[in-house]
Amino acid sequence: MADKKVDLDEIFSKKNNNGSQNKADMKKTAPDGKTTQQPPSQKDESKKGLMGGALYFVFVISVSVILACLAWAAATDVLGFKASDTVATITLPKDSFTYKEVEVTDDDGNKKTQKEHYADIDYVADELEEQGIIKYKWLFKLFASVYNADEKIDPGTYELKAVYDYKALIKKMTSGSGAMVTKKITFPEGYSMEQIFKKLDEEGVCDYDELMDSAANATFNYSFLEGLEKGDARRLEGFLFPDTYEFYEGMPASSAINKLLEGFHYKLTADMLDWQEESGYTMREIIIVASMIEKEAANDSERSVIASVIYNRLKNDWPLQIDSTTLYEYPDHSGAPTADMLAKDSPYNTRINKGLTPSPICSPGIASIKAALQPSDTNYMFYALNTATGTHEFFTSSDAFNAFIATQNYE
């Protein structure tokens, strides 16, 4: 048994001899009989250094490649270097903006309070990412914060492309930009300024209060407005020409108004200006008469005849007695004026007061304006609606007029 054990020990010793040789070599017997650890050889240290350097190099290269890829991906999004041909319509509604009152100075140096809007960049970034225009919301929001995009972006609907860089996207999302989607709105003849402004508000073009403020206080450089003092929005009544226009959503109120005034400007011909000068009436007075004709006439053929009645009454210093002028102060009322309305002593009540009203009562069309400029030559002093035909009958005497009225049922 002892011999077997020795043999096993020898075998075990031989088996481990090679594996422990290096360790044995590294040991040294001290004078006191203890062993000490020898330092590794220079060759071993060199191998380990090369291995560590290679691993570190691979790590640095890997991180650099990853960062470069991320940087390139971010750059392609910021700078618009994308292969995507995505085009999307983005709507930024008014209620997604924050509004604040700020003090500004107008064209005349007067200080006033003005409402400013600020975009919700989170909302904008969500819309852009959802429609495939940008890839990285966080990056767009970071850029927007540096670029003060919340102060620049306006409400509206925009057609945007993925190839736009971030700066271009922000510029495109401003009122009047080429990317802003327009909408056509038609204003019929006979609309009042209030009706026009309410429609612009309903269509999301401008805020009603801002329109009224601009009508009263903004500067519009047209000769037909000369002499009309600021402060009263009705100075523009009648000059907002009824037609079909293209507007941007959320556009400045003064710009929207200017479109309508420009429409009136371009409808005026040299002949019309000559006729106005020959008439002895100002352009505003002509438009006041034209607005009455617009509200009263049943068809084009009787416009100039109604104009003659109005001028004949003015020349004779008679009240015009046109009920549509009384209704101007009651825009929500439908039907004929009530007894209380007709009894009210108002400058728009032409049953009581003589002369023209303080302002036009609506926006007249070109046919009514021409009729006011070139009325028929008649002696008519009265007219009344024929309920059977829907047109008007004209009279030179009150007796004939009253006799005809007695045959009609205007209820």
C-alpha positions in Angstrom: 0.0 0.0 0.0 2.8 2.4 0.8 4.4 1.7 -2.6 1.1 2.5 -4.4 0.8 5.8 -2.6 4.3 6.8 -3.5 3.6 6.0 -7.1 0.4 8.1 -7.1 2.3 11.0 -5.5 5.0 10.8 -8.2 2.4 10.7 -10.9 0.6 13.7 -9.4 3.9 15.6 -9.0 4.8 15.0 -12.6 1.4 16.0 -13.9 1.5 19.4 -12.1 5.2 20.0 -12.7 4.8 21.9 -15.9 1.8 24.0 -14.7 3.6 25.1 -11.6 7.0 25.6 -13.1 6.6 29.3 -13.7 5.4 29.9 -10.2 8.3 27.9 -8.9 10.7 29.9 -11.0 9.3 33.1 -9.6 10.0 32.0 -6.0 13.3 32.5 -4.2 14.5 31.0 -1.0 15.6 33.6 1.5 18.5 33.0 4.0 16.0 32.4 6.8 14.5 29.6 4.8 11.4 31.6 3.7 10.4 32.0 0.0 9.8 35.3 -1.7 7.9 36.2 -4.9 10.0 37.1 -7.9 8.9 39.9 -10.3 7.5 38.8 -13.7 9.9 38.8 -16.5 10.1 41.8 -18.9 8.8 39.6 -21.7 5.6 38.8 -19.8 5.1 42.5 -18.9 5.5 43.4 -22.6 2.9 40.9 -23.7 0.3 42.2 -21.1 0.9 45.8 -22.1 0.4 45.0 -25.8 -2.8 43.2 -25.0 -4.2 46.0 -22.8 -3.3 48.6 -25.4 -5.0 46.7 -28.1 -8.2 46.4 -26.1 -8.1 50.1 -25.2 -7.6 51.0 -28.8 -10.6 48.8 -29.9 -12.7 50.4 -27.1 -11.9 54.0 -28.2 -12.5 53.2 -31.8 -15.9 51.6 -31.0 -17.0 54.5 -28.9 -15.8 56.9 -31.6 -17.7 55.1 -34.3 -20.9 55.0 -32.1 -20.6 58.7 -31.3 -19.9 59.5 -35.0 -23.0 57.6 -36.0 -25.1 59.4 -33.5 -23.7 62.7 -34.4 -24.3 62.1 -38.1 -27.9 60.9 -37.4 -28.5 64.1 -35.4 -26.9 66.2 -38.0 -29.0 64.8 -40.8 -32.1 65.6 -38.8 -31.0 69.1 -37.8 -29.6 70.0 -41.3 -32.3 68.2 -43.3 -29.9 65.8 -44.9 -32.5 63.1 -45.2 -33.4 60.9 -48.1 -37.1 61.0 -47.0 -39.5 62.8 -49.4 -42.2 63.1 -46.7 -44.5 66.0 -47.1 -47.1 66.6 -44.3 -49.7 69.1 -43.4 -49.2 70.3 -39.8 -51.9 72.3 -38.0 -51.1 74.4 -35.0 -54.4 75.6 -33.5 -54.8 78.8 -31.6 -55.7 77.0 -28.4 -52.3 75.3 -28.3 -50.6 78.6 -27.8 -50.1 80.7 -24.6 -51.2 84.3 -24.8 -49.8 87.2 -22.8 -50.5 91.0 -22.7 -47.5 93.1 -23.5 -47.0 96.9 -23.9 -46.0 98.0 -27.4 -45.7 101.3 -29.2 -47.8 101.9 -32.3 -46.8 103.8 -35.5 -47.7 107.1 -33.9 -45.6 106.5 -30.9 -48.5 105.7 -28.6 -48.1 103.0 -26.1 -50.8 100.3 -26.0 -51.4 96.8 -24.7 -51.1 94.0 -27.3 -51.7 90.3 -27.1 -48.7 88.2 -28.0 -48.7 84.4 -28.5 -46.1 81.8 -27.6 -46.0 78.3 -29.1 -46.0 75.1 -27.1 -42.8 73.5 -28.4 -43.7 70.2 -26.9 -46.9 70.2 -29.0 -45.1 71.4 -32.1 -42.4 68.7 -31.7 -45.0 66.0 -31.2 -46.8 67.0 -34.4 -43.6 67.1 -36.4 -42.4 63.7 -35.2 -45.8 62.1 -35.6 -45.9 63.3 -39.3 -42.4 62.1 -40.0 -40.9 65.6 -40.5 -38.3 65.2 -37.7 -36.8 62.1 -36.0 -35.6 63.4 -32.7 -38.0 65.5 -30.6 -35.5 66.2 -27.9 -33.0 67.6 -30.4 -35.7 69.8 -32.1 -36.8 71.1 -28.7 -33.1 71.8 -27.8 -32.7 73.7 -31.0 -36.0 75.5 -30.6 -35.0 76.7 -27.1 -31.8 78.2 -28.4 -33.5 79.8 -31.4 -36.5 81.2 -29.3 -38.8 79.4 -31.6 -41.8 79.8 -29.2 -41.8 83.5 -30.0 -41.5 83.0 -33.8 -44.0 80.2 -34.6 -47.6 81.3 -35.4 -50.9 79.5 -35.3 -52.0 78.1 -38.7 -51.8 75.1 -41.1 -48.5 74.5 -42.8 -47.3 72.1 -45.5 -43.8 71.0 -44.4 -41.2 68.7 -45.9 -38.8 66.4 -44.1 -35.9 67.8 -46.1 -36.2 71.2 -44.4 -33.6 71.8 -41.7 -34.7 72.9 -38.2 -34.2 76.6 -38.9 -36.2 76.4 -42.1 -39.0 74.5 -40.3 -39.3 77.2 -37.8 -39.3 79.9 -40.4 -41.9 78.0 -42.4 -44.2 77.9 -39.4 -44.7 81.6 -39.4 -47.6 83.7 -40.7 -47.3 84.5 -44.4 -44.6 82.0 -45.2 -44.8 80.0 -48.4 -45.6 76.9 -46.5 -48.7 78.3 -44.9 -51.9 76.8 -46.2 -54.4 79.4 -47.4 -58.2 79.2 -47.3 -60.6 80.9 -49.6 -63.4 82.9 -47.9 -66.2 84.7 -49.8 -67.9 87.8 -48.4 -71.2 88.6 -50.1 -72.4 92.1 -50.9 -74.2 93.6 -48.1 -72.1 92.2 -45.3 -71.3 94.6 -42.5 -67.9 95.0 -41.0 -69.0 93.1 -37.9 -70.2 90.2 -40.1 -66.9 90.1 -42.0 -64.9 90.1 -38.8 -67.0 87.4 -37.2 -66.5 85.2 -40.3 -62.8 85.7 -40.2 -62.8 84.7 -36.5 -64.9 81.7 -37.1 -62.6 80.5 -40.0 -59.6 80.8 -37.7 -58.0 83.7 -39.7 -57.9 86.4 -37.0 -59.3 87.1 -33.6 -62.5 89.3 -33.7 -61.2 91.7 -31.0 -57.9 92.1 -32.7 -59.6 92.9 -36.0 -61.8 95.6 -34.3 -58.7 97.1 -32.7 -56.8 97.2 -36.0 -59.8 98.7 -37.8 -59.9 101.5 -35.2 -56.1 102.1 -34.7 -53.9 100.7 -37.4 -52.5 102.8 -40.3 -53.8 102.0 -43.8 -52.4 104.2 -46.6 -55.3 104.6 -49.0 -56.5 108.0 -50.3 -60.2 107.1 -49.8 -59.4 106.9 -46.0 -57.8 110.3 -45.8 -59.4 112.5 -43.2 -60.9 109.6 -41.3 -59.6 109.8 -37.7 -58.4 106.7 -35.8 -60.2 105.5 -32.8 -63.4 104.3 -34.3 -63.5 101.0 -36.2 -66.4 102.2 -38.2 -64.1 104.4 -40.2 -63.5 101.3 -42.4 -67.2 100.3 -42.7 -68.1 100.1 -46.4 -64.6 100.0 -47.7 -64.0 96.2 -46.9 -64.9 95.1 -50.5 -67.1 92.0 -50.8 -65.3 89.4 -52.8 -63.5 86.0 -52.5 -60.1 86.2 -50.8 -57.3 83.9 -49.7 -56.2 84.1 -46.1 -53.7 82.5 -43.9 -54.8 81.0 -40.6 -53.6 83.1 -37.7 -52.4 86.0 -39.9 -52.1 89.5 -38.4 -55.4 91.3 -38.2 -54.1 94.4 -40.0 -52.9 92.2 -42.9 -56.3 90.6 -43.3 -58.0 94.0 -43.2 -55.6 95.3 -45.8 -56.5 92.6 -48.2 -60.2 93.8 -48.2 -59.2 97.4 -48.4 -56.9 96.6 -51.3 -59.8 94.9 -53.0 -61.8 98.1 -52.8 -58.7 100.1 -54.1 -58.3 98.0 -57.2 -62.1 98.2 -58.0 -61.9 102.0 -58.3 -61.4 103.1 -61.9 -60.3 106.5 -63.2 -63.9 107.1 -64.4 -65.3 106.3 -61.0 -62.9 108.8 -59.4 -64.0 111.4 -61.9 -67.7 110.8 -61.2 -67.1 111.1 -57.5 -65.3 114.4 -58.0 -68.1 115.7 -60.2 -70.8 114.7 -57.8 -69.7 117.0 -55.1 -69.8 114.2 -52.5 -66.8 112.7 -50.8 -65.9 109.1 -51.5 -67.1 108.1 -48.0 -70.5 109.8 -48.6 -70.8 108.0 -51.9 -70.1 104.7 -50.1 -72.8 105.5 -47.5 -75.3 106.0 -50.3 -74.1 102.8 -52.0 -74.5 100.8 -48.8 -78.1 101.9 -48.5 -78.7 101.0 -52.2 -77.1 97.6 -51.5 -79.5 96.9 -48.6 -82.6 98.2 -50.4 -82.4 97.2 -54.1 -84.1 94.0 -55.3 -82.1 93.8 -58.5 -79.5 95.7 -60.6 -82.0 97.5 -62.7 -83.5 99.5 -59.8 -80.3 100.4 -58.1 -79.7 103.7 -59.9 -83.4 104.6 -59.4 -83.2 104.1 -55.7 -80.1 106.2 -55.8 -82.1 109.0 -57.4 -84.7 108.9 -54.6 -81.9 109.2 -52.0 -80.3 112.2 -53.7 -83.7 113.9 -54.3 -84.5 113.6 -50.7 -81.1 114.9 -49.6 -81.5 117.9 -51.9 -84.9 118.7 -50.5 -83.7 118.2 -46.9 -86.1 115.4 -46.3 -85.5 112.4 -44.0 -84.4 109.4 -46.0 -86.8 107.1 -44.1 -84.8 104.0 -45.0 -85.4 101.3 -42.3 -82.3 99.3 -43.1 -80.2 102.1 -41.6 -82.0 101.7 -38.3 -81.3 97.9 -38.4 -77.6 98.6 -38.6 -77.4 99.1 -34.9 -79.2 95.7 -34.3 -77.1 93.1 -36.1 -78.7 90.2 -34.4 -82.2 91.3 -35.2 -84.1 89.7 -38.1 -87.1 91.1 -39.8 -88.4 94.7 -39.9 -87.4 97.1 -37.2 -89.7 97.2 -34.1 -91.6 100.3 -33.0 -89.1 100.8 -30.2 -86.2 100.8 -32.7 -87.9 103.3 -34.9 -88.6 105.6 -31.9 -85.0 105.6 -30.8 -83.3 109.0 -31.5 -80.2 107.7 -33.2 -78.1 109.1 -36.1 -78.8 105.8 -37.9 -82.6 106.3 -37.5 -83.3 108.0 -40.8 -87.0 108.2 -40.1 -86.3 110.8 -37.5 -83.0 112.4 -38.5 -82.2 114.0 -41.8 -79.1 113.6 -43.9 -76.7 110.6 -44.2 -75.8 108.2 -41.5 -72.5 108.6 -39.7 -71.0 105.6 -41.6 -72.0 103.2 -44.3 -74.2 100.4 -43.1 -72.6 97.6 -45.1 -70.0 96.8 -47.7 -71.6 97.6 -51.1 -70.8 95.7 -54.3 -69.5 97.4 -57.5 -73.1 97.7 -59.0 -74.3 99.7 -56.0 -71.2 101.9 -56.0 -71.7 102.7 -59.7 -75.4 103.5 -59.0 -74.4 105.9 -56.3 -71.9 107.6 -58.6 -74.3 107.8 -61.5 -77.9 107.9 -60.3 -80.9 107.9 -62.7 -82.4 111.4 -63.4 -85.8 111.2 -61.9 -88.3 113.2 -59.8 -89.1 110.2 -57.6 -89.3 110.9 -53.9 -90.8 107.6 -52.6 -90.5 103.9 -53.2 -92.1 100.9 -51.7 -91.9 97.1 -52.0 -94.4 95.3 -54.2 -94.9 92.1 -52.2 -96.4 90.4 -55.2 -93.3 90.9 -57.5 -90.6 91.4 -54.9 -89.5 94.6 -56.6 -90.0 98.2 -55.8 -92.6 100.8 -57.1 -91.6 104.4 -57.4 -93.7 107.5 -56.8 -93.4 111.3 -57.0 -96.1 112.2 -54.5 -97.0 111.0 -51.0 -100.6 110.5 -52.0 -99.7 107.9 -54.7 -97.2 106.3 -52.3 -99.7 106.0 -49.4 -102.4 104.7 -51.8 -100.1 101.9 -52.9 -99.0 101.1 -49.3 -102.6 100.6 -48.4 -102.8 97.7 -50.9 -99.8 95.9 -49.4 -99.6 93.6 -46.4 -96.1 94.0 -45.0 -96.7 91.8 -42.0 
